[in-house]
Amino acid sequence: MDENSGSLLSPYRILDLCDEKGIVCGRILGDLGADVIKVERPGGDPCCNIGPFYHDIPDPEKRLFWFAYCANKRGITLDIESADGEEVWP
């Protein structure tokens, strides 16, 4: 691989539609350089409620599971059942 070509998966964009059973796959692809976009339903991903939490305080801003497995991802909330959401979703 050429040193100037970037990381292994940098030319690729990945849509992460996984639940907690597949969340690590997007993390690995992001670590390898892919542009990973986590698509969440309105109200957020159920993974947000999985502990542990920093200092055992259940708070969306202190969710360690989420921070560990959603690193190297961008996020969007999308309701594909609404008219606005249908316009965004291809």
C-alpha positions in Angstrom: 0.0 0.0 0.0 1.3 3.5 -0.9 2.1 5.7 2.1 0.2 8.6 0.6 -3.0 6.6 -0.1 -4.4 7.0 3.5 -5.7 4.2 5.6 -6.9 0.9 4.4 -10.6 1.7 4.1 -10.5 5.4 3.6 -12.2 5.3 0.2 -15.3 3.7 1.7 -18.4 5.0 3.4 -20.3 2.6 5.7 -23.9 2.9 6.9 -24.1 1.4 10.4 -27.7 0.2 11.0 -26.7 -2.3 13.7 -28.1 -2.9 17.1 -25.9 -3.8 20.1 -25.0 -7.2 18.6 -23.2 -5.6 15.6 -22.0 -2.3 17.0 -18.4 -3.4 17.2 -18.3 -4.1 13.4 -18.7 -0.4 12.6 -16.1 0.5 15.2 -13.5 -1.8 13.6 -14.3 -0.5 10.1 -14.0 3.1 11.5 -10.6 2.2 13.1 -9.4 0.9 9.7 -10.3 4.3 8.2 -13.8 3.9 6.7 -16.2 6.8 7.0 -18.8 5.2 9.2 -22.2 6.8 9.6 -24.4 5.5 12.5 -28.1 5.8 11.5 -30.4 6.0 14.5 -34.1 6.0 14.9 -35.8 9.0 16.6 -35.3 8.8 20.3 -31.8 7.4 19.9 -30.3 4.0 19.8 -31.2 1.5 22.6 -27.4 1.0 23.0 -27.4 4.4 24.7 -28.9 2.8 27.8 -26.4 0.0 28.2 -24.1 0.4 31.1 -21.6 0.8 32.5 -21.8 4.5 33.2 -19.1 6.8 34.5 -19.2 6.7 38.3 -22.3 4.4 38.0 -24.6 7.4 37.3 -27.1 6.5 34.5 -26.8 9.6 32.3 -26.7 9.8 28.5 -23.5 11.9 28.8 -21.8 9.2 30.9 -22.4 6.0 28.9 -19.1 4.2 28.6 -20.4 1.4 26.3 -21.5 3.9 23.8 -18.3 5.9 23.9 -16.2 2.8 23.5 -18.1 1.3 20.5 -19.2 4.4 18.6 -15.8 6.0 18.4 -14.7 6.8 14.8 -18.4 7.1 13.7 -20.5 10.0 12.7 -24.2 9.9 13.5 -27.6 10.9 12.1 -31.1 10.4 13.5 -33.6 9.5 10.7 -37.3 8.6 10.8 -37.8 6.8 7.4 -41.5 6.5 8.1 -42.1 10.3 8.0 -42.4 12.3 4.8 -39.2 14.3 5.7 -37.3 11.1 6.4 -38.4 9.5 3.2 -36.9 12.5 1.3 -33.5 12.0 2.9 -33.5 8.1 2.6 -32.6 7.0 -0.9 
